[in-house]
Amino acid sequence: MRFEISKVLDAIEGRVCTDPSLARAVLDLAEVIRYQDLDGGRPANLLRLGMVIDALARDLEEDSVPVYAIVHRALLSDADLTSNERMVVRRWADDGLVEVLDHPGDRMLEVADLLGLPVLSRARFDGLRGRFPWTVEQPGRVLAPVPGAGGPVFIAHVGGGNVPVAGTRSATGEKLLARQWRCPEPGCALFGGGGGGGAFADLARVERAPAGQPPPALRGGVPTCPRHGARLGDAGPRPRTEVLAVRIGGLIRRRFVLTEEQPVLVGRAPEERGGIVLGQWLNDEARRWISRGHVRFELRVGEVIVTDVSTNGSGVRPGGSMAEADRIALKPQQSRVLSAGDMVELYPGVQVGRAGELPSGAPFTPTSVMAEAPTMAMRLPRP
């Protein structure tokens, strides 16, 4: 059982991030792990995060849905968690996958406001409605995870409904996310920087993943590191990015961020670091057709460029048209700039395009991060 729990925690790890381009909802991890009524188990259980993530994926009809988790520092030593769970949360904190705070306060709503994310929480936030009026003005922005048949379901705090609704980034959020920020504390997992021996390693982290920097906290209007409480330094403009998505069989399977510094290879099993692996979702015919590395995406001066690097070629569907007469063949080693609405088709039913232009709606359920969870660990409520 211990091995099975480790496997499911590894799967959940792939669904937590502080990347503003990829996160789909924000939550307080210390709150979620204590939803004892979801499974009737022990007082705190990290696997409940996986249950909530699965519910989010079902409602959004999308696979691989990441959440932005706020973590109270006390959780790193919480005796209600197992030693393995505490070790996992510490690793997430050290890797910058979750945001660790001494006093979380209203940071969850601040992040949701800056990024336009829905909030998954049972808290009422009565005293914060004046600062964040969308909590009562926008139905579906704040939802409570509650027990349901077969797992958690969401109930909106305002307006009814059960599907999380994204808002728009605030004007302040747009300004903050247009810059890179540097924390003066050595080894800061969120904002790099610092002095002494860790400076170069932290600088490398910032340069490798500028898109993944979370939004700074605002303290008196000053950009501040939420973890260390230190004033952040402006490290210059953030490079341009584009969020692309892979749709297979009508279901969004994966989103990824394209930057001007790093092309991304998509295929059956790319060997390049950062490549997008599709093999686990393909049928036998698609595996035979799609090359290990099939298409390469690059971002140049704000333009998304696709280059076919396959053996069998691919195609572009202008404006998302599925009419065969509209399909434009993309031969091996041929490149093309993707216009608005265009999507690349590696094989029938296997498409890549801008995330906001690929609707989802497949007649099947997204892959569960809880697939490896032992039944003894999770006792779902009866219908």
N, C-alpha and C positions, 0 to 999 in steps of 0.2 A: 504493500500500500504506500509506503514512504516513497518508492520510486515513481509510482503513478502520480502522487501529489506533486512531486518535483517536476514531472512532465507537464502537468496542467499549469503550474506556476510559471514555467518557461513560456508556455503558450500565452498566458495572460501578460507576461512581460512584453511580448510583441505588440500589445494593445495599449500600452501606456506611453505617453510622450508629452513634452512641453513645446512641441513644434506648432506654432500658430497656423501653419498652412495645412496641417494634417488632423489636429485634434477636432473631434466632432461634438464634444460635450465636456463640461467641467464638473468635478465632484470633490467632496471631502472624503478621503480614504478612511480616516478615523471614524467617520459616521457610517459609511457603507459596511465596513467589516463587522459592525455591531447590529446589523439588521437580523437579529436572531430569529425573527418570525419567518424569514425566507426559507429556512431549512430546519428549524427546531434543534439546531446543534449547539455547540459551545458558545460562550459569550462573545468571543471575537474569532473570526475566521476569514483569512485573506481570500479564500476561494469565493466568497460572496461578491468580490469585485468581478470575478469572471461571470457570475450569474447576471449581474447588472449589465456588463458589457454585451453578453449574449442577447439580452432583452433589447438593448439599444440597436444592435445589428439587425434584429428581426424587424423592429419598427422602421428603421431607415432602409430596409431591404438592401443591405450592403454588407459585404464581407470585410474582415480586417479593419473594423472601426476602432480607432484609437480614442482614448479619453485623456483629459488633462486632469491629473490628480494632485490635489493640495494635501500635504501630509503634515500633521502636527509633529514636532520633534519628539514628543513623548512616545509616539508610536514606535520609534526605533528601539525602545526598551520596554515595551508593553508586555507585562507578564501573562496577559490573556492570549497572546500569540505564541505559537511554538517557536523554538529556537531557530528552526529552518525558516519560518515565516519572517522573523525579525531580521535574519541574515539577508533574505530576499529584498525586503523593504530598504535595508541599508544599501544594498547594491544598486537599487533603483535610484536612491538619493545620490550616491557617489557618481553615478553615470548621468545624472541630470535628467532622468526620465520622469521624475516627480519633483514637486517643489516642496521643500522642507522649511517650515516656519516655526519660530518659537511662539508666536501669537498670530494664528491664521486670521482671526477677526473676520473682516469682510473681503478678504483677498479673493475668495471664490467668486463673489459678485463683481469685483473689480476686473478679474480676468474675463469673465463672461461679457462684461460691458465693453472692454477694449477689443475683444476678438469677435463679438457677436455670437457667442456660443450659448446653447441652452444649458440650464443648470439641473443636475439630478440630485435632489435633496428633499428630505422631509421637513427641513427647517422652514419657518414662516417668514423670516426676514422682515417682520413688522416695522422695526425701527429703521430700516434702510430704504423704505419705499420712496422717501423724498429724494434721496441721492440717486436711486436707481428706479425711476418710475416704470420702466419696462417690465418690472417684476409683476405689476398688476395691470399694465396696459396692453401687454402682448401675450395672448393665450398661447400656451405651449412652450414658453421660454423657461418656466420653472416647473419641474415635474417630480413627483414623489414616487420612488420605487416601492412597490407594495407587493405582497404575496399574490400569486395568481396560479391558475391551473398549469402545471408544468414548468413553473419558474416565475420570476418577477415580471410585473407589468408596470406601466407608468400611468399616473393620474395627474393631470395638469392642476396646479394650484388655482388657476384662474381660467374660466371659459370652457372647462371640460376638455375631453379629448385625451388621447394617450400617445400621440406622436410628437417627439421633440421637434421644436421649430427653431431654426437659426435666425438670428437677427442680422444686423449689419454692424461692421466695426465702427466704433465711435470715431469722431474726428481726431480725438486725442490718440486713440489706438493707431490710426493710420500714420500719424506723425511719429509716434514712438517706434513703430515697426519699419519706418523708412530708414532708421539708423541702426548701426551696430553699437553695442554698449560693452564697456569693460569694467569689471569689478576690481577694486584695489586689493581684495583679499586673495592671497595665493591659493591656487587650487579650486577656485569657484567653478563648480560644474555647470552652472547656468550661464555665466557671463565671462568665463575665462579671465585673463589678465592677472594682475597681482605682481608682486616683486619677488626677488630671491630666486632660488633654484627652480621654482615652478613656473616662472613667467613664460619661458619658451614653449613648454608643453601646453600651457593654457592658451597661448597665442595660436598654436597649431590647431587647438580644438576650435577656436573661433573661426579660423580661416577655412577649416574643413567643412564646417556646418553652420554658416551664417544664417541660413533660413530657419534653423532649428532653435534660435534664441527665443526665449519666452518674452512677453512684454514686461518691461520694468514695472515695479510698483511705484506709485506716486505718493510721496510724503511731502505735504506742503507744496505740491506742484513740481517737486524735484524728482527726476528718475533715480530710483533707489533699488539696490539688490534686495529682493524680498527675503532671502535667506540670511544675509549678513547685516542688513540694515545700513550698508555703506552707500554713499553717493556714487553713482555710476559715471564713468567718463565716456564721452562721445568718441567712438572709434571710427567715425566716418559713415558714409552712406552704405546701406545694406544692398548687396548685389540684387539684380533683378531675378525673379523666380517665376515659374509657371507650374501649376499643379496639374498633373496628368493622371488619368485613371485607366485601368484595364477592365474591360467588360467582356465576360465570357458567358455565353448562353443567356444573355440579358441581365446578368447580375454583376454589379461592380465588385470585382474581387480585390482590387488593390489600388491605392492612390500613391503617387510618389512625386517628389519635388524635383524639378529640373532647374538648374542654375547655370549661369554663364560660365562658371569655372569647371563644371563637371558634367560631361555628356552621360547619358544613361542608355545602357544596352538592354533590350527586352527580347526574350526568346524562351525556348524550352528549358534551357539550363545554362545561362551565360556564365562564362568563366571570369569575366571582369568583376572587380570589386564594385559593389553597389548595383549590380545587374538585377533586373526583375525576372524572377523565375516563374514560369507559367506551367511547367510540366505537371504539377500536382492537380491541375484543374482541367487537363486536356484529355480527350478520348484518344483511342489508338490511332485513328486516321489523322487527327490534328498533330499528334506527336511525330508521326512520320513526315508530315509536310513542313512543320515549323522547325527551323534550324535551332541549334543550341543558342546562338546569338543571331537573332533574325533582323531586327531593326534598331538603329541607333538614333536617339533623339538629342538634339543640341539646341541651346538657346543663344541666339546671336542678335545683338542689338534689339532685343525684344521680340524677335521672330523665332517661332518654333520650327526647326528644320528636321525632317526625318530622312534618313538614308537607309536604303535596303542593303543589308550585308549578308543576305541569306543565299541559299542555293536555289530555292524555288520561286522567289519573288513574293510580292505582296500587292496591296492596292490601296488607293485613297478614295474615300467616299465623300465627295464635296458636299458641304452643308449637312452631312449626316444622311444623305439620301441612300436608301437601300435598293433603289432601282438598279438592276444590273447594267442598264444602258448608261448610267451615270458613273459607274465605277471606272477609275483611272488606274491602269496597271502601273505598278512601280517595279521596275526590273532590278536585278541585282546590281549594286553599286550606283544606283540612281538616287538622286536627292530631290526633295520638294519642300517648299515652304507651306506650312499648314495655315490656311485661312480660317477665319472664324467659322465654327461649326464642322470643320473637316475632321474626319477620323480615319485612322489607318487600320486596315483590315489585314491581319496576318494570315487568316484562314476564316472561312465562313463561321460567323458567330464569335470570333476572337478579335476584338477591336481595342484600339487605344486612342484616346482623344483628351481634350481639355476636360477636367473634372466637372465643371459646371455645365458642360454641353452633352454629357452622356447620361441620360436618364436610366434609372434602374427599375426593375419590375419583373424579375424572373419568378416562375411558378414553383420555386423551391426555397428552402430555408438556408440562410448563410451558415457556413461552417462554425461549429460551436467551439469556443476555447475550453469548454468543460468536457469535451469528449473523453478525455483521459481520467476524469475525476472518479475515484472509487465510490461505489454506491453507499458504502458505510460512512463516507465523509459527508455526503450531501443527502439529506432526507427531504425531498420536495413535498410541499403540502398536497394533500389529496384534493382532487377536483370536487 
